[in-house]
């Protein structure tokens, strides 16, 4: 059965060639998946797509929505 999970992803992204400027942020996703681990994996793929230059992702499945 597929459920909807709220997943928060902290993103660290270095911009510029010198890598001296660090941008951080948190993105919220609602992921439809069969399990928490599947939601985690799907959120990682989505975050990598949304932030292709990011170097670090911290993913937390925070809530079961439905």
BATIDO-776029 format. One record per atom (N, C-alpha, C, O): residue in three letters; x, y negated, z. Coordinates in steps of 0.02 Angstrom, whole numbers, plus 50000, padded with zeros to 5 digits. Each point is the difference from the previous one (the first is absolute). Layout:
BEGIN
ALAXYZ...
***
This chain:
BEGIN
UNK500415005850000UNK499594994250000UNK500444993750000UNK500504999850036UNK499334995549925UNK500384993849994UNK499754994950051UNK499404999050007UNK501064997850028UNK499854994850049UNK500364993649979UNK500455000149958UNK499344994450072UNK500324993649988UNK500414998150062UNK499734999950056UNK500904998749933UNK500464998150055UNK500244992849989UNK500104997949943UNK499994998550112UNK500334993549997UNK500745001350010UNK500205003350048UNK500204994049907UNK500735001050004UNK500334993249997UNK499864996049955UNK500595002750093UNK500384993850001UNK500715001649978UNK500305004950022UNK499974991049933UNK500675001149974UNK500414993650011UNK499834994749973UNK500705005850067UNK500484994650008UNK500515000649943UNK500275005449988UNK499854989049978UNK500445000149941UNK500584995250012UNK499904994350023UNK500705007949963UNK500604995750001UNK500264999749929UNK500135005249968UNK499964988750008UNK500214999149931UNK500554994649998UNK499904994450023UNK500675007449949UNK500544995349992UNK499954997049930UNK499925003649951UNK500134989850045UNK499954996749935UNK500664996649983UNK500374998050045UNK499765001549893UNK500624996849978UNK500565005049994UNK499985005450028UNK500544992749935UNK500565004449989UNK500445000850062UNK500325005250009UNK499704989750032UNK500425000450060UNK499675003950057UNK500325001550050UNK499045000149941UNK499625003650051UNK500014996650067UNK499965003250053UNK500104990149946UNK500034996450063UNK499324997650025UNK499934998150058UNK499575002149899UNK499334997750019UNK499565006150011UNK499915004149955UNK499824996450105UNK499585005650018UNK499284997750006UNK499854995250035UNK499705008349930UNK499294998750007UNK499695006150034UNK500145005749981UNK499454993050069UNK499655005550033UNK499264998550000UNK499794994249997UNK499825010950006UNK499284999150002UNK499655006650014UNK500315005449999UNK499064994250015UNK499595005950013UNK499414999949951UNK499684994949991UNK500205010849980UNK499455000849953UNK499535005350027UNK500215005250026UNK499144993649966UNK499495004750023UNK499705003549939UNK499834996849950UNK500115009750055UNK499695004049947UNK499445004250030UNK500045002150057UNK499444999049903UNK499495005050016UNK500115005649951UNK499914999249940UNK500285006650087UNK500205005749958UNK499505005750010UNK499855001950056UNK499895000749888UNK499575005950002UNK500445006149992UNK500345000849949UNK499665003550102UNK500425006049999UNK499695005550043UNK499544998750039UNK500735007349953UNK499745005750038UNK500315000650069UNK499725003350044UNK500864993549967UNK500335000550065UNK500414993650013UNK500114996049955UNK500125003450108UNK500424994250018UNK500665000249962UNK500244994849978UNK500045011050015UNK500655000549964UNK499924998349926UNK500444996949970UNK499005005050001UNK499874998249930UNK499904992549993UNK500224997049952UNK499435000050097UNK499904992749999UNK500674996450006UNK500104994949967UNK500345007750075UNK500674997150008UNK500375000149934UNK500294995049979UNK499715010749987UNK500365000749936UNK499704995549947UNK500374996949961UNK498975002850036UNK499674995849950UNK500134992650012UNK500094996149953UNK499935001950111UNK500154993050016UNK500714998249981UNK500144994549976UNK500335010250034UNK500704998849981UNK500054999049924UNK500354995449977UNK499315008749985UNK500024999249927UNK499694993349979UNK500274996649956UNK499185001550075UNK499684993649983UNK500444994150019UNK500064995349961UNK500265005050097UNK500444994650021UNK500614999549954UNK500214994549984UNK500075011249996UNK500564999849953UNK499804996949933UNK500404996649968UNK498985004650012UNK499754997049938UNK499904992550009UNK500174996149956UNK499545001950101UNK499864992950012UNK500634995950015UNK500034994149984UNK500485009150045UNK500624996650018UNK500605003949972UNK500355003450038UNK499774996249898UNK500525004249969UNK500714998350023UNK500455004249994UNK499674989950034UNK500674998150021UNK500105000950076UNK500534998250026UNK498985004550007UNK500055001050073UNK500515005450015UNK500105004749962UNK500234994550095UNK500525004750020UNK499775004550058UNK500275005450010UNK499244992350029UNK499775003950057UNK499244999650005UNK499694994749989UNK500015011050029UNK499295000450012UNK499895003450068UNK500285005350012UNK499314991750030UNK499805003150063UNK499255001049996UNK499624995250000UNK500165011149996UNK499315001649987UNK499675002850062UNK500275004550033UNK499144992749983UNK499625002350058UNK499275001049980UNK499674995449977UNK500095010750032UNK499285001249991UNK499694997950066UNK500125003350051UNK499484991449948UNK499774997150063UNK499295001950019UNK499855000750060UNK499715000349891UNK499315001550018UNK499685004749950UNK500185000149941UNK499365003850082UNK499575004249960UNK499364995849989UNK499644998650047UNK500234999349890UNK499434995649988UNK499355003849986UNK499474998150025UNK500585007249935UNK499405004049987UNK500175006649970UNK499565004149986
***
